[in-house]
Amino acid sequence: MALLAEPKEPKIVTDTVPGPASRSALQQLAELQDTRATVLAGDYSKSVGNYLADADGNLLLDMYCQIASIPVGYNNARILAAAGSPEMATALANRPALGVFPPKDWAQMLSETLLKVRPAGLDMVFTTAHGSDANEVAFKAALMNYARKRRGVRAFTEEELASVMDNEAPGAPDVAILSFALGFHGRTFGALSATRSKAIHKLDIPAFKWPRAPFPQLQYPLDKYEAENAAEEARCLDALDQILRTNKVPVAAAIIEPIQSEGGDRHASPEFFRGVRRITQEHDVALIVDEVQTGCGATGTFWAHEQWQLPTPPDMVTFSKKMQVAGFFHTREMVPDQTYRNFNTWMGDVPRTLIARAVVEEVAERGLIEQVRETGTYMLAHLRPLAIRYHRVLGNVRGQGTFVAFDCPTPEIRAELLQLMRNEGVNMGGSGELAVRFRPMLTLTKAHVNVFVSRLQSVLNKLYQKHWPQ
C-alpha cells in the first residue's frame, strides 16, 4: 500500500463520532457479536501515524491507541515492510509448534528482538499469545518453582499423581498468588483471580481464594503531600508483610503493576516498590512485575520498573501490548523441572515476533525513549496549569513519560468529556472510576500535544458553560 502522509490536525466530517457509516457497520456487527463496548468502526487502511481513521472519513488524533497497544504509529513503514516480507509469508503459512518444532533461526530471532531489550538479570523468555496468557503461565512457573523448592529433588509420589486428577491435595496443593487492590492482570481464569480493578470483570466466575494487599492511594500534588504519601506507602508495606506472615494459605508469588492502569492510573514511589521487593524476598515469595501496559518505553524507560533501581531484579516480568508479542522474561530458576509442564501448541507466534523486531529497531534508531521523556514533560507542563484553571473538571494530573492521566469529578463528567473530545477529533479512554488516561504512541511529539491541548481547552470551556455557567 502507498504510505499516507500524517495530517497536521484532526479532520471531523460528521456531526458526532461515531458517524452514520460507523454506526451502520457496528449495527451489522451486532448481529454477530456483542458490540456494546464499541466506540467506532476504524478504517485502518487510511489510518496513519498518530491518526486513526474511521468508516466515515474522520481522522482523530489517537491518544488511546487500541488500549495502549500501538507502539510506533499506524501503517509504520518499517512494520509494513516486515509484514510484507517473504520471511513473514513463510511464518504465516507454516505456523510452528514452537515448543517442539521451532524454526532453525528462532534463537536468533529472539536474540534480535526480545532478548535485545530484556530486563537486567532476566536472561530467559517464554513467549505466549497475549498479556493474560503471559500472566497465567508466569503464575504456573512460580507455583511449580515454589513446590519444587519444598519438595526437593525426588520423583512425584503415587498419592500426588492420583490426587491431582481429582483436583485435590497433595497433588493440587492450596497455594496462592498475591495481588494488589485495584490491580488488573487479565480476564482468563487464573489471571482473573488476581484482577481486582472492577467487580464486573469477576462476577459469576469461581475464583481462587488468593489474598489482596493494599496499594497506596497517593494524594496530589506529590510535593504538597510528601509526609502523608510516605505514611500511606508505609501502611501498605506493613500490610503486605503481615499478609505474607499470617495468610492461611502459603503465598508462592506476588504480582504488581508499575502503574495500576485499569485500576485508575495509580502510582507509587520507587521506595515503595523497593520495599515490596525486600518483603517478598524476606518471605521467599517470587515477584512478578506486570509490564503488559507499561512496557516498551511508554513511561520514559523501556521497562517502567527500571526506574525503581531495585537491588535485585524481579523473578519475572510479563509483557504484551506495545511489544506486539507477549510473554515473560524470567530467571533460569523458573524453568520447570520437567518438560511439557509450561507448554501449549504454539507457545507464542513467529509473525508477531517479526513485528516486534521491527518495533525494537524503530524505537532504537529513532530515539523514541528520549522523545517520550521530552514529550511527556511537555504534556504535563501544559496539563498542570489547566488543572488549576479548570479545577472543577480536571484534577490529580500525574504521569511518567507519556503514560499520563488526570481525574474527572464524576463518571458522568468523564463520559461527557471523552465524547466531546472525539467530536473535536481526539480519541481518548478512561480507566478506573474517574481517570482519563493517555496511552499515545511513542512517536507522539510536542506538535501533537499542542493539537491535543487546544481541543481539550475547547472541551473544558464547553463543560464549564454547561455545568458551571458564570
N, C-alpha and C positions, 0 to 999 in steps of 0.2 A: 504494500500500500504506500501511496505517496505521503510523506510526512507533512503534517499541517503545521502552520506557524501558530504559536501560542498568542492569543489576543492580549491586549493591554488592560482590558477591563471586561467585566461580565456583559452579557447580552441577554436581555429578557424580552421575549416577543409575545408572551401570553399575559393575561391579567393576573394570574396567580400560578404558582408552582405547587403541585403538578398541573399542567395544562390539559387540554382535551385529548391530545394524542396519547399522553402518558396515562390518563385515566382510562381511555379505551383499552390500551394494552394491559393494564392491570385488571380491568374487568374481565378480559378474556382469560387471563392467568388465574383469576379467582375461581374459574370453573374447574381448575386442575389442582390448585394448591391454595393454602391459606395465605392470603395477601394482606392481612390486617396490619402488619407491621411495615408494609412497603411505603416508600416516600415518593418515588418517581420511577419511570422506566428510562434507563440510560441508553444512550446511543454511543457505544464505545468505539465505533469506527470514526467518530467525529470528535471524541474527547482528546485533549492534547495537553501535555504538561500538567499544570496545576488546575486545569479547567475541565469540568465534567459537562458533557453534552447530554441533553435528554431527548426524548422522542419528539418534542415539539420544536426543537431547534434552539432552545435556551442553552446558554453557556454560563455555568456557575463556577465561581472560584471555589474550589473544593478544599475546605478546611477539616473535613471529616475522613475522606479518602478510604471508602469501603471499610469503615470501622478500623481505622489505623493501619491498613494493610498494603497501601500503595507506597513504595519507597521513593522512586525517582521519576515519577511523572507518568501520565497516561501516554501510551504509544511512544515510549522512550526508544530512541534509535538503536541503542546497544541491545536492549531487550528484544526489540523486533528482529534484529539480526540473529540473536541467539535462537529465537523462536522459529525462524525460517531456515535454520542451518541443516545440513544433511545429518549432523550429529543428533539434532532434535528429532528429525524424521525417524531415524533408526530407533531412538529411545521410545517414541510414541508408538511405533508399530510393533515393538517387541518388549513389552514391559516385563522386566525380570523379577523373579522372587529373590530379593537381594540377600536374604539370609542363607540361601543355598546355591544360587547361580548368579552371583554378581558379575557385572561387566568386567572385562580384563583391566580396564582403566579406572575402576571405581575408587581405588585408594588414591590415585592421582586426582580424580575429580573432587573427592572430599578434601584433599590437601589444598587444592586451589580455591576452595570455597569456604566450607565451614571451619576447617582446621586453621585456615589463614586468619580467622578472626576469633579463635577460641578464647574464652576467658582464661586468665592466668591460673595455672595449677590444674586445669582440667584438660587432659590430653586425649580423651576418647569421646566419640559421639555416637549416638543412636538416633537414626532418622525415623520419623513417623509421618502420619498422614496430616495431622493438624494439631493445634495447641492443646485441646482437651486430651487428645491421644498421647501427646508428649508427657503431660502431667500424669495420666494413668500409668504409663509404662515406668515413669520415674518412681511413682508410688510402689509399684511392684518390685523394682530394683531395691528400694530402701527396705521394704518388708522382708525380702529374701536375704538381704545382707544382715539385717537385724537377727533373723532366725539362725543364720549360719554362724554368726559370732557366738551365739549362745549354745548352739548345738555342738559346735566343734567339728573336727574332721571325722565324720563317720557316715555310714550309709543310713538312709531312711529306715525306720523300723516298720514292721508289718502293721502295727497299730496306726502309725502316721499314714501309711499308704491306704489303709482301709477307711479310716475316719474321714479323710479329706474328701472321699467320694460322697459322703453324706453331709458335707459342709460343717463338720464338727471337729473339735479339738481331739487330739493334739495336731492332727494334720492341717487343720484350718484354725490356727490359733487366734485368740482375741487380742489383736494388736491394733494400734491407732496411728493415724496421721493427724497431726495438729495443724489447724489453720487459724486465721485471724478474723475477727469481726469485720464484716463488710468486704472481705476478700472475695475474689472471683477466680476460679481455676478451671471452669469449663462446665459443660452440660451433659457429658457422658456419665455413666453410672457412678463410678468411684470418684471422679472429679467433682460430681455434684454434691457428694457428702462433705467435701472440703469447701464448697462455694457457700458464701454467707451474705451475698450482696442484696438479694431480693427474695422474699418468700415465694413469689410466683414461679421462680425458677425451680423450686424444690417440692412444691405441694403435690401430694398424692404419690410421691416416689419413695419407696423404702430407702432408708439411709443407714449407714454405719453410725454407731454411737461414738463419733470422734469428737475430741474436745475443741473448744473455741477459745482463743486467747484474745484479750482486748488489743486494739490497735489505737495508737494515740489520736486524739481529736485536737489538733493544734488550733490555736487562735491566731488571727491575723490582724494587723501586720506583725510579722515574726519578731521584729526588733522591739516592739512595744510589749510583747508578752513572753520575753525570754524566760523569766522565772516560772511563770505558770506552765509554759510548754515543757520546760525541763522537769517540773514536778509531774506532769501528765505522763511523760515518757518513762520516768522512774516508776510510776504506779503500774504502768503496763508491763515493764520488765519484771517487777516484783510478782505480778500476777502470773506471768509466763513461768517463772521459776517455781512458784507454788503449784501450778497445774502439773508441771513435769515431776514434781516431788510426790504429789498426792493422787494423781488420776488413777482410778481403779483399774484401768487398762493401760499396760505399758505403751509408751509412745515411741515409734520407730523413727519418725521424721516429722519435721515442721516445714511448711511451705509458706512463702511470703512473697508479696509483690513489692518492688522498689517504690512504686506509686500505686495505690489502690485505684485502679482505673474504673471498672464498672461500679465500684462502691462509692464513687463521687470524687475522684481525683484527690485522695487523701495522702498527704506527705508525712514523712518523719525525718528526723535528722540522721546524719551518718553515725552519730554517737549511739542513737537508738539501735540501729542495725548492727553495730559492733557489739552492743550488749546482747542482742538476740544470738549472735554467733557465739559469744562467750558462754552464754547459758546453755545453748544446745550442746556445745562441746562438753561442758561440765556434766551433762546428763547422758552423754553418749547418744545423742539424737542427731540424725542426719539433717542437714539444712538444704532445702530445695529453694532456689530463687526462681520465681516465675517471671521471666522476661518476655513473655509472649507479646505483650503490648509495648513494653518499654525498650526492647532490644532494637538493634540495628540503627543506633545513632540518634533516636528521637529526643533524648534528654541531654545531648551535647557530649556524651561519650558513647562509644559503640555499645557498651553494656552499662546500664544505669548503676549496677552495683559496684562498678569501678570507683565511683565517687565516694563509696564508704571507706575505702582504704582498709579493708579487712586484714588482720594479721595473718589469717589462714583462709584459703579460698572456701567457698561453699562446696558441698559434696556434689551438687548437680545444679545446672542452670538450664531451664526449659526455654524454648523459643518457637516462634512461628511468625504470622502476620507479615511485617515488613521484610523479613528474611525470605519470604516466598517459599520457604521449605520449612518443615517442622522437625522437632526432635529435642534431644537434651544432650548437653555436654556433661561428662562425669569423670570421676577418678576410676582407675583400674579396679579399685576395691569394689566398685558397684557392679562389676560383671558377675552374673550368677555362676554358681559353682558347677552347673551342668547346662549343656546346650538345650535349645528349644524352650527354655523357661520364659525368657522375654523374646517373643517371636510372633510373627504373623506372615502372611503370604508375601506382601510387598515390602514391608519394613521401610516405608518411605517411597520416594518417587524420583527416578533419574531425571525426567523432564523438569520438575520443579528445582532440582539441584542445578541444572544447567542455567535456569533463570537466575537462581541465587548467585551463581558465579558471575553473571553479568552485573547483578546488583552490587556485589562486593567490589568489582572492578570500577564501576561507576562512582561509588562512594569514595574510593581511594583516589582515583585520578582527578576528580573534580573538587576534592577537598570539602566534601559536604558536611563532615562533622563540625569543622570550624565554621562553616556557613550557618549551620543550625545554632551554634552558640551565639553568633553575631545577630542573626535574625531574631532569636528568642529574646535576647537582651533588648533589642529594638522594640519588639512587640510588647514586652512588659512595661517598658518606659512609656508607651502610649496608653496602655490599659489602666495603669495606676492613676493617672490624672482623671481619666473618665470615671473611675470608680469613686472619686471624690465628688465630681460634678453631678454624676447620675447615681448617687448612692442608694436611691430607692430601688433600683433595678440591678445594679452591678456591684458585687461585693466579693471580698476574700480572693482577690487576684493572687494567683500563685503559679509556679511552674519551674521546670528545669528544661533548658533548651527551648524547643518549640512545643514541648509537652506541657501545655498551659491550660488553665481553667479559671473560671470565675463562677460565683453563685448568684442565682436569682432568688427573690424573696419567697416565691411560691412555685409549685409545679405548673400552675396555670400561666403565670407570667413567663416562665421559661418556654412553655409550648408556644405562646404567642410570639415571643422574641425569635424563636427558631423559624417559625413560619414567615414572619416579616423579613428575616434575613434571606430566606430562599427567594421571596418575592423581589428582594433587592439584588439577587444574584450571588449570594454566598451560601454554600451548603455547610451546615454545622450539625453537631449532635449533642445529646445530653449524656450525663452519667449520674448515677445515684438519684437522689430525690430532687436536688436543686441545681446541680452543676451544669454548666455549659463547657464542653471540652473541645480543645483544639487538637486535632490529630493530622496536621498537614504533612505533605511530603517533605523529604529532606531538601528538596530543591526550592522551597519557599524562600523568597527574597524580601528585602525591605520594600521594594516596589509593590509586591503582593500585599504586604502589611498595610501600606498606605491605602490601597484599594479597599481592603477589609475595614480599616478604621473609618473611612469616610462613610461606608454603608452602615456600619454599626452605629455611628453617631446619628445618622438619619433615623434609624430604627429606634434608638433611645429617645429621640425627640418625639417620635410618634407615640411611644408608650407613655411618656410624660404628659403629652397633650390629651391623651385618652383617660389616663387614670389619675393624674395629678395636675389638672389644668390650673393655671395661675388665676 
